[in-house]
Amino acid sequence: MTAIILFGVFFILVMLRMPIAVALAISSIVVLFTGSGLFGLELVADIMYTSVAKFTLLAIPFFILAGVIMEHAGISKRLIDFAQALVGHRKSGIIFVTVMTAIFFAAISGSGPATVAAIGGILIPGMVKNGYKTETAAGLVASSGAIGII
């Protein structure tokens, strides 16, 4: 019964063009209120806190911080120079350099977002300077960061 109320209220709110995040929140609060009265509403703050307060979520900003530190330490530039020496002489070599640098950097850091944060600031302007669109360069760096950890 609660599932019917949950999905019913959610779909009605979405059909009324309410943002999905707000519709999810309102439909969840309606189910908590109908199920346990005001006691259910007292649990909302506790549920929200326990959902967000996970130490594993701290890994994301710390991996990005590690990528930024590696960029400022010069590791990113050295990896780019190494990849440039390997495949930079080929046609569209900057694309190969981007992918290879992402693979090496992701192997070092272990994080796709950290890889994108570290090499994106260097390689995206370099690709734009070589005639690629900004969207193409950003898409290549983002997908390279994801493929690097595979």
Secondary structure, DSSP 8 states (H G I E B T S, - for coil): -HHHHHHHHHHHHHHTT--HHHHHHHHHHHHHHHHHTHHHHHHHHHHHHHHH--GGGGHHHHHHHHHHHHHHHTHHHHHHHHHHHHHTTSTTHHHHHHHHHHHHHHHHH--HHHHHHHHHHHHHHHHHHTT--HHHHHHHHHHHHHHHT-
